[in-house]
Amino acid sequence: MAKVGLREWMALAPVFASGKLARYGDDTGGPLLRFEADFCAKFGVQHALTMSSGTGALISALVAAGIGPGDEVLVPAYTWIATAGAPLAAGAVPVLVDIDQTLTMDPADIVRKITPQTKAIIPVHMSNMVCDMDSIMEIAREYGLIVIEDACQAVGLTYKDKRTGTIGDLGAYSFNQFKNMNIGEGGAVVTNDPQLFARARMYHDIGSLFRGHLDNANEPPMLGVNFKASQIQGAMLNVQLKRLDPMIARMRKRYDLMTEILSKSDRMRIGPHNDVANAAGLHVIFETPDDARQFAEENKRGVYRLYDSSRHVYTNWQPVLQQRSGHPAMNPYNWTDRKIEYTPDMCTQTLDILKRTCRISLGENYPAALMAYLARRMVRQGPTASGKLSYATT
């Protein structure tokens, strides 16, 4: 995760001194406007809108795209529960798609899950592992689907020289304390479409067209909610944005260093990546779930088995699996044209991969020599698997 320190503290002082803490309390736009302009320039996108959270960014993006009751949205079976919850908040329903060994949506299963009711895909760049966006965008164009990239867990990463979140119709980011940019809580929506941007901006600010400086791109007024960020968040984000690329460079260096060492082990193999030249997320795959479990137990510092990561695994999404909403009359599952069913074994490929896979932290805030030492220790310890490993190709 990104560090927070003295520079963030110093950036907050002028905001506190001004007394202008709210999003629209400063006529100059304040730190938030500066952050959004710099974010657009760095990420090569036309519009950015800071939000109170990554979840709010996903919901606002779906609403901006016109996704709602009766619509189906394809989401991966391995992600934070908010990715599946966001369509429900917009009145649509999530349809779960298997991941492949890159830990991201399997394009083949995307095609299998498309129905006449499918309106959008939310590919998730999970744990700094980027999706196969070439295939996903090709599928979306063929079937006329909206693509909303969930880049919450891969802020700043690139896929073939394009920043995650900027490839689809809209992108969503999180600045939660566990992310590549850390302000505790926060998020953003980006797009190159001025109408989508205007709709997201209206929705995130309770539909407040009465703010004279807002251009609604000829969109009719739309009631929304309050997902606005504060100038406090903006001040911290300006500091974090400057740290982003140097941190990713450290992650890249450690990825190359650690994979070179770990690849010498016949106990495991390095997980595949959809853009290995820019890889900044590391996972290893074992032949059996027991092998993965043992590896995680031996290496408690910076290593965990993916199946044990609680609400990132669809089998733990009880509100979704049980199709429960805040009020029965507002339950999106009542508005679908077909019966939506979820079962614990509906994505067996995903479960198999998660049970046999461990994520390894790249320790970007630690010396590279320490991470190399830990990688060598992982190679040396424990029994090697018997015989030649023959990994499943699912």
Secondary structure as the mmCIF struct_conf table of DSSP 4:
data_model
#
loop_
_struct_conf.conf_type_id
_struct_conf.id
_struct_conf.beg_label_comp_id
_struct_conf.beg_label_asym_id
_struct_conf.beg_label_seq_id
_struct_conf.end_label_comp_id
_struct_conf.end_label_asym_id
_struct_conf.end_label_seq_id
HELX_RH_AL_P HELX_RH_AL_P1 LEU A 6 SER A 18
TURN_TY1_P TURN_TY1_P1 GLY A 19 GLY A 19
BEND BEND1 ALA A 22 ALA A 22
TURN_TY1_P TURN_TY1_P2 ARG A 23 TYR A 24
BEND BEND2 GLY A 25 GLY A 25
TURN_TY1_P TURN_TY1_P3 ASP A 27 THR A 28
HELX_RH_AL_P HELX_RH_AL_P2 GLY A 30 PHE A 43
TURN_TY1_P TURN_TY1_P4 GLY A 44 GLY A 44
BEND BEND3 GLN A 46 GLN A 46
STRN STRN1 HIS A 47 MET A 51
BEND BEND4 SER A 52 SER A 52
HELX_RH_AL_P HELX_RH_AL_P3 GLY A 54 ALA A 64
TURN_TY1_P TURN_TY1_P5 ALA A 65 GLY A 66
TURN_TY1_P TURN_TY1_P6 PRO A 69 GLY A 70
STRN STRN2 GLU A 72 PRO A 76
BEND BEND5 ALA A 77 ALA A 77
STRN STRN3 TYR A 78 TYR A 78
BEND BEND6 THR A 79 THR A 79
TURN_TY1_P TURN_TY1_P7 ILE A 81 ILE A 81
HELX_RH_AL_P HELX_RH_AL_P4 ALA A 82 ALA A 89
TURN_TY1_P TURN_TY1_P8 ALA A 90 GLY A 91
STRN STRN4 VAL A 93 VAL A 97
STRN STRN5 ILE A 99 ILE A 99
TURN_TY1_P TURN_TY1_P9 GLN A 101 THR A 102
BEND BEND7 LEU A 103 THR A 104
STRN STRN6 MET A 105 MET A 105
HELX_RH_AL_P HELX_RH_AL_P5 PRO A 107 LYS A 113
TURN_TY1_P TURN_TY1_P10 PRO A 116 GLN A 117
STRN STRN7 THR A 118 ILE A 121
STRN STRN8 VAL A 124 VAL A 124
STRN STRN9 MET A 126 MET A 126
TURN_TY1_P TURN_TY1_P11 SER A 127 ASN A 128
STRN STRN10 MET A 129 MET A 129
HELX_LH_PP_P HELX_LH_PP_P1 VAL A 130 CYS A 131
HELX_RH_AL_P HELX_RH_AL_P6 MET A 133 TYR A 143
TURN_TY1_P TURN_TY1_P12 GLY A 144 GLY A 144
STRN STRN11 ILE A 146 ASP A 150
TURN_TY1_P TURN_TY1_P13 CYS A 152 GLN A 153
BEND BEND8 ALA A 154 ALA A 154
TURN_TY1_P TURN_TY1_P14 VAL A 155 GLY A 156
STRN STRN12 THR A 158 TYR A 159
TURN_TY1_P TURN_TY1_P15 LYS A 160 ASP A 161
STRN STRN13 LYS A 162 ARG A 163
TURN_TY1_P TURN_TY1_P16 THR A 164 GLY A 165
BEND BEND9 THR A 166 ASP A 169
STRN STRN14 LEU A 170 SER A 174
TURN_TY1_P TURN_TY1_P17 GLN A 177 PHE A 178
BEND BEND10 LYS A 179 MET A 181
BEND BEND11 ILE A 183 GLU A 185
STRN STRN15 GLY A 187 THR A 191
BEND BEND12 ASN A 192 ASN A 192
HELX_RH_AL_P HELX_RH_AL_P7 PRO A 194 HIS A 204
STRN STRN16 ASP A 205 ASP A 205
TURN_TY1_P TURN_TY1_P18 ILE A 206 GLY A 207
TURN_TY1_P TURN_TY1_P19 LEU A 209 PHE A 210
BEND BEND13 ARG A 211 ARG A 211
TURN_TY1_P TURN_TY1_P20 GLY A 212 HIS A 213
TURN_TY1_P TURN_TY1_P21 ALA A 217 ASN A 218
HELX_LH_PP_P HELX_LH_PP_P2 GLU A 219 PRO A 221
STRN STRN17 ASN A 226 ASN A 226
STRN STRN18 LYS A 228 LYS A 228
HELX_RH_AL_P HELX_RH_AL_P8 GLN A 231 LEU A 262
TURN_TY1_P TURN_TY1_P22 SER A 263 LYS A 264
BEND BEND14 ASP A 266 ARG A 267
STRN STRN19 ARG A 269 ILE A 270
HELX_LH_PP_P HELX_LH_PP_P3 GLY A 271 PRO A 272
TURN_TY1_P TURN_TY1_P23 ASN A 274 ASP A 275
HELX_RH_3T_P HELX_RH_3T_P1 VAL A 276 ASN A 278
STRN STRN20 LEU A 282 ILE A 285
BEND BEND15 GLU A 287 THR A 288
HELX_RH_AL_P HELX_RH_AL_P9 PRO A 289 GLU A 298
BEND BEND16 ARG A 301 GLY A 302
STRN STRN21 VAL A 303 ARG A 305
HELX_RH_3T_P HELX_RH_3T_P2 LEU A 306 ASP A 308
BEND BEND17 SER A 309 SER A 309
HELX_RH_3T_P HELX_RH_3T_P3 SER A 310 HIS A 312
STRN STRN22 VAL A 313 VAL A 313
HELX_RH_3T_P HELX_RH_3T_P4 TYR A 314 ASN A 316
HELX_RH_AL_P HELX_RH_AL_P10 GLN A 318 LEU A 321
TURN_TY1_P TURN_TY1_P24 GLN A 322 GLN A 323
BEND BEND18 GLY A 326 HIS A 327
HELX_RH_3T_P HELX_RH_3T_P5 PRO A 328 MET A 330
HELX_RH_3T_P HELX_RH_3T_P6 PRO A 332 TRP A 335
BEND BEND19 ASP A 337 ARG A 338
TURN_TY1_P TURN_TY1_P25 PRO A 344 CYS A 347
HELX_RH_AL_P HELX_RH_AL_P11 THR A 348 LYS A 355
TURN_TY1_P TURN_TY1_P26 ARG A 356 ARG A 356
STRN STRN23 THR A 357 ILE A 360
TURN_TY1_P TURN_TY1_P27 GLU A 364 ASN A 365
BEND BEND20 TYR A 366 TYR A 366
HELX_RH_AL_P HELX_RH_AL_P12 ALA A 368 ARG A 380
BEND BEND21 GLN A 381 GLY A 382
HELX_LH_PP_P HELX_LH_PP_P4 PRO A 383 ALA A 385
BEND BEND22 SER A 386 GLY A 387
#
